[in-house]
Amino acid sequence: MTPVPTRWLAPRLGGEGRITMLKPLDTPTRERKDLSGLWRFKADPDEVGEEQRWFGRPLDDAFLMPVPASYNDIVPGRALHE
């Protein structure tokens, strides 16, 4: 296994000696993707979505959720929060 360079794992000194967190970088083995937008969201409390292949078709009774966001602030009720 090839060791991961430490500079990818730890905070580093930024301008004026401040510690800054590393930002994701494109590398030959990693590519950043912007996933921002409106996503169709549907809870799966019975854990049947994968078996029924929800990912292969539109979700009819899903609702739109902005990404990035906190679904706790968007979804009403407690059912999805627990």
C-alpha positions as CSV (number, residue, x, y, z in Angstrom):
1,M,0.0,0.0,0.0
2,T,1.4,3.4,-0.9
3,P,1.6,5.8,2.0
4,V,-0.6,8.9,1.8
5,P,1.5,12.1,2.0
6,T,1.1,13.8,5.4
7,R,0.4,17.1,3.7
8,W,-3.0,15.7,2.6
9,L,-4.1,14.7,6.1
10,A,-3.2,17.5,8.5
11,P,-3.8,21.2,8.9
12,R,-1.0,23.5,7.6
13,L,0.2,27.0,8.2
14,G,-1.4,29.6,6.0
15,G,-0.7,33.2,5.5
16,E,0.6,35.1,8.5
17,G,1.3,31.8,10.4
18,R,-2.4,30.9,10.7
19,I,-3.4,27.2,10.6
20,T,-5.7,26.4,7.7
21,M,-7.4,23.2,6.8
22,L,-6.4,21.6,3.5
23,K,-8.8,22.0,0.6
24,P,-9.6,19.1,-1.7
25,L,-7.4,18.9,-4.8
26,D,-7.8,17.1,-8.1
27,T,-5.2,14.4,-8.4
28,P,-4.6,11.6,-10.9
29,T,-6.7,9.3,-8.6
30,R,-9.3,11.8,-7.2
31,E,-11.6,14.2,-9.0
32,R,-13.8,16.8,-7.3
33,K,-17.5,17.0,-8.4
34,D,-19.8,19.8,-7.6
35,L,-23.1,18.1,-6.5
36,S,-24.9,21.4,-5.7
37,G,-28.5,21.7,-6.9
38,L,-32.0,20.4,-6.2
39,W,-32.0,16.7,-5.4
40,R,-35.1,14.4,-5.2
41,F,-35.1,13.0,-1.7
42,K,-37.1,10.0,-0.3
43,A,-36.7,8.4,3.1
44,D,-36.3,4.6,3.2
45,P,-37.3,3.6,6.7
46,D,-37.9,0.0,5.6
47,E,-34.5,-0.2,3.8
48,V,-36.0,-1.6,0.6
49,G,-34.7,1.1,-1.8
50,E,-31.6,-0.8,-2.9
51,E,-33.5,-4.1,-3.3
52,Q,-36.2,-2.3,-5.3
53,R,-33.6,-0.4,-7.3
54,W,-34.9,3.1,-6.6
55,F,-31.7,4.4,-8.0
56,G,-32.7,3.1,-11.5
57,R,-35.9,5.1,-11.9
58,P,-37.4,8.5,-10.9
59,L,-38.7,8.7,-7.4
60,D,-42.4,9.5,-7.8
61,D,-43.2,10.5,-4.2
62,A,-39.9,12.2,-3.4
63,F,-39.5,15.9,-2.5
64,L,-36.9,18.4,-3.7
65,M,-34.1,19.3,-1.3
66,P,-31.4,21.8,-2.0
67,V,-27.8,20.6,-1.8
68,P,-25.8,21.6,0.2
69,A,-28.2,22.1,3.0
70,S,-29.2,20.6,6.4
71,Y,-32.2,18.4,5.9
72,N,-33.1,18.9,9.6
73,D,-33.8,22.6,8.7
74,I,-35.9,21.7,5.6
75,V,-37.9,18.6,6.4
76,P,-40.9,19.1,8.7
77,G,-41.7,16.8,11.5
78,R,-39.5,14.5,13.5
79,A,-39.7,11.2,11.5
80,L,-36.6,11.9,9.4
81,H,-34.7,13.5,12.2
82,E,-34.4,10.3,14.3
